Amino acid sequence: MAEKQKHILVAEDDKSVRLVVQQALARQGYTVHSSGNASGLWKLIEAGKGDVLITDVALPDGDALDLLPRIKEKRPDLPVIVMSARSTLLTAVKAQQIGVFEYLPKPFELRNLVDVVARAFSVISGSSGAPRSVMPPQFEDGGPLVGRSRSMQDIFKAVARVVSTDLTVLITGESGTGKELVAKAVHDLGDRRQNPFIAVNLATIPHDNVDAELFGVENKSAIVSMINPGRFEQAVGGTLFLDEVGDMPLETQTRLLRVLQDGTYVPSGSTMPVTSNVRIIAATNKNLQHLMDQGLFREDLFYRLNVVPLRLPPLRDRLEDITPLVNHFLTKSSGNGLPHKVFSADAKRLLKTWHWPGNVRELENMVHRLLVLHNEDVIDVDAVATELSQHDKGEEEHQESDNLSQSVDAHIRRYFDALKGGLPAPGLYGRILREVELPLITATLEITRGNQVKAADILGMNRNTLRKKIKELGITAGR
């Protein structure tokens, strides 16, 4: 018996894009029915056409996301693949909440679309298409997270999948990449958004005070006992954001683990457990694996926190986002009373050549400074070049005053201080050497593009020794 013909609906305003998609799908043996607007799409839906729908969000006579609930009500078994050039967090979350099969930010490779269509046909099944919640007002324009790069689109899609859950999230990334913004977005788009979002930076709290800060303290008197609430109590029903969780003392890590395991905690000085009703989102710019190797972070706590890992990319790895980020900061600054100005095209191009050690936060600060200090309405390339040269000078001065030996000394002293008089686990010498060897060998392999002969020569070691080190340290050698 011949295989049943597979039919696909395609709704796309751009004729050239529509034609390319049709041809790619036709080559795979699919029969394609297409429309350039929402009204034409709806007629095809009512006629029962198509086994899978592929639609752009922006159609000339309406937003496809607004039409999708009607489509899902009419055709609940129809998998919907959404493609969009908007590529905002809001679009990804709305698509997820409506129940689309897959969300593809433009531009995408045709083979990816073909693969998604094949998956849709392999798992066609009924699913509820009713939206689960309504977007809060601050996300109507796409929210505070900006990025069209593939890495940020992956973050948007991951956030979209997790907002409707209470799963614990661990956000990692360098300082200035926007970890708290992501945590706030997860809260503001989720079911807990009507309740508090409490942020705690653990790096700023003295170690002796962390327990009381988080879990509260019971004060007893001759007449009555009262509990001074901690951050868990303040965040009841909402979200507790634990920033710089890598700085949490070991004894507090043990208490946090109990909260994640049992859902209860005991305020300092009390014996009565309190039931916790908070969602926990943690963040760090530290390598928690290294801290676990040193005995400074509990492995069981790491796995409890790392249920949903989100790794934010540094700005230097998403340079295509600089222009939309600058435009976003200009709009935001204008709304806050700063003068309305624009950056020239050459100025934006120059910004993309900088390595941005401070990431998005550094870019935002630079935009603010230029708005205040530059007199012209157009911030040109010379103004940006002057600002960047000042950064170069400051970095050189910092590097001169902080050599490798001083950095290692400071790191080791922080490590011993964190033990609070205790002794480290045996094998410290080997662990410290490993921490130096790993980045040294990795960086050398990177600059030699994986050429182990050149890397061994630069490092001054035998090639076989280098191979052994690569294996011991778990380094992925090669280009």
Beta strands, then each sheet from edge to edge (+ up, - down):
strand 1: 7-11
strand 2: 31-35
strand 3: 52-56
strand 4: 58-59
strand 5: 62-63
strand 6: 80-84
strand 7: 102-105
strand 8: 169-172
strand 9: 197-201
strand 10: 217-220
strand 11: 225-228
strand 12: 239-243
strand 13: 264-265
strand 14: 274-275
strand 15: 279-284
strand 16: 308-311
strand 17: 342-343
strand 18: 378-379
sheet 1: 2+ 1+ 3+ 6+ 7+
sheet 2: 4+ 5-
sheet 3: 9+ 12+ 15+ 8+ 16+
sheet 4: 10+ 11-
sheet 5: 13+ 14-
sheet 6: 17+ 18+
end
